[in-house]
């Protein structure tokens, strides 16, 4: 069974964009962002969106999202001091989970330099058990990430 090789996607493949800054410490000895930074950018882009839309209260919310899966494909290098435009879309929405798909673009670039996903399982903050349904604020915010 042959698998097709992942490809960079264009901006039209994403429903929403968040702008992120790179930092001096993000570069590795090879002169580009270290691979672990891409995962941090994924997490930052999604959570920045969720906080701004009122879907996530990181300090007092009764429901929080825990990451249970991550993945990334790399197509081109990014480096400090580039500005990153993170495209976000919903890949799958379940009863208590969401798969966020993210493309990281150099500012103004047509194709993403990296593309990946992570899955949040939404849980009760105190018990850490999955919620029976996504909160209304989360559902409302997810509409802005649906193509």
C-alpha positions as CSV (number, residue, x, y, z in Angstrom):
1,X,0.0,0.0,0.0
2,X,1.5,3.3,-1.0
3,X,0.9,6.6,0.8
4,X,1.0,9.9,-0.9
5,X,3.5,12.3,0.3
6,X,2.1,15.3,2.3
7,X,2.0,18.6,0.3
8,X,2.2,22.2,1.3
9,X,-1.2,23.8,1.1
10,X,-2.3,27.3,0.1
11,X,-4.1,29.9,2.2
12,X,-7.5,29.0,0.8
13,X,-7.3,25.7,2.7
14,X,-7.6,27.5,6.0
15,X,-10.6,29.3,7.5
16,X,-8.9,31.8,9.8
17,X,-5.4,33.3,10.3
18,X,-3.6,34.3,13.5
19,X,-0.4,36.4,13.3
20,X,2.5,35.2,15.5
21,X,6.0,36.6,16.2
22,X,9.1,34.5,16.1
23,X,11.8,35.0,18.8
24,X,15.6,35.1,18.7
25,X,15.8,31.9,20.8
26,X,13.6,30.0,18.3
27,X,16.4,29.6,15.8
28,X,18.7,26.6,16.2
29,X,22.3,26.2,15.2
30,X,21.3,25.6,11.6
31,X,19.7,29.1,11.3
32,X,16.1,28.2,11.2
33,X,13.3,27.5,13.7
34,X,13.9,24.4,15.7
35,X,11.3,21.7,15.0
36,X,9.9,21.9,18.5
37,X,9.0,25.6,17.9
38,X,6.5,24.6,15.2
39,X,4.5,22.7,17.8
40,X,4.6,25.7,20.1
41,X,3.3,27.9,17.3
42,X,0.5,25.5,16.6
43,X,-0.6,25.6,20.2
44,X,-0.2,29.4,20.5
45,X,-2.2,30.1,17.3
46,X,-5.2,27.9,18.4
47,X,-5.2,29.1,22.1
48,X,-4.7,32.7,21.1
49,X,-7.8,32.4,18.9
50,X,-9.8,30.5,21.6
51,X,-8.9,33.1,24.3
52,X,-9.7,36.1,22.1
53,X,-13.1,34.6,21.1
54,X,-14.0,33.9,24.7
55,X,-14.0,30.1,24.3
56,X,-11.1,29.6,26.7
57,X,-10.5,31.1,30.1
58,X,-7.0,29.7,31.0
59,X,-7.2,30.9,34.7
60,X,-10.8,30.2,35.8
61,X,-12.6,28.2,33.1
62,X,-14.2,25.0,34.3
63,X,-13.4,23.3,30.9
64,X,-9.9,23.1,29.5
65,X,-8.4,21.4,26.4
66,X,-5.7,18.8,26.8
67,X,-3.5,17.9,23.8
68,X,-3.6,14.2,23.2
69,X,-2.0,14.0,19.7
70,X,0.3,16.1,17.5
71,X,1.8,15.9,14.0
72,X,3.8,18.1,11.7
73,X,5.1,18.0,8.1
74,X,7.8,20.4,7.1
75,X,8.1,21.9,3.6
76,X,10.2,25.0,3.9
77,X,12.3,26.8,6.6
78,X,11.1,29.6,8.8
79,X,13.5,31.7,10.9
80,X,13.6,34.6,13.3
81,X,12.8,37.5,12.7
82,X,10.0,36.3,10.3
83,X,6.4,37.0,11.2
84,X,4.3,33.9,11.0
85,X,0.7,33.7,9.7
86,X,-0.9,30.6,11.1
87,X,-3.9,29.3,9.2
88,X,-6.4,27.3,11.3
89,X,-9.3,25.0,10.4
90,X,-11.3,22.3,12.1
91,X,-10.3,18.8,10.8
92,X,-12.8,17.0,13.0
93,X,-15.2,17.8,15.8
94,X,-16.3,15.2,18.2
95,X,-18.5,15.1,21.3
96,X,-15.6,16.2,23.6
97,X,-12.7,16.6,21.2
98,X,-11.5,18.8,18.3
99,X,-8.8,18.2,15.7
100,X,-7.3,21.5,14.8
101,X,-5.3,21.6,11.6
102,X,-2.7,24.4,11.2
103,X,-0.6,25.7,8.4
104,X,2.3,28.0,9.2
105,X,3.1,30.6,6.5
106,X,5.9,33.1,6.2
107,X,4.1,36.5,6.1
108,X,2.6,36.9,2.6
109,X,3.7,33.4,1.4
110,X,1.2,31.5,-0.8
111,X,2.1,28.0,0.5
112,X,2.6,26.9,4.1
113,X,6.1,26.1,5.3
114,X,4.7,23.5,7.7
115,X,1.4,21.9,8.2
116,X,0.1,19.8,11.0
117,X,-2.5,19.1,13.6
118,X,-3.2,18.6,17.2
119,X,-6.2,17.1,19.0
120,X,-7.7,18.7,22.1
121,X,-9.9,16.6,24.4
122,X,-12.0,19.0,26.5
123,X,-12.1,18.0,30.1
124,X,-13.4,19.2,33.4
125,X,-10.6,21.3,35.0
126,X,-11.1,19.6,38.4
127,X,-11.6,16.0,37.5
128,X,-9.7,15.9,34.2
129,X,-12.5,13.7,32.8
130,X,-13.9,14.4,29.3
131,X,-16.9,16.7,29.2
132,X,-20.2,15.3,27.9
133,X,-20.5,18.0,25.3
134,X,-18.3,20.9,24.1
135,X,-19.3,24.2,25.9
136,X,-21.4,26.6,23.9
137,X,-18.6,29.2,23.9
138,X,-16.3,26.6,22.2
139,X,-18.9,25.6,19.7
140,X,-19.4,29.3,18.8
141,X,-15.7,29.9,18.3
142,X,-15.3,26.7,16.2
143,X,-17.8,28.2,13.6
144,X,-15.1,30.7,12.8
145,X,-12.6,27.9,12.0
146,X,-14.9,25.8,9.7
147,X,-14.5,26.0,6.0
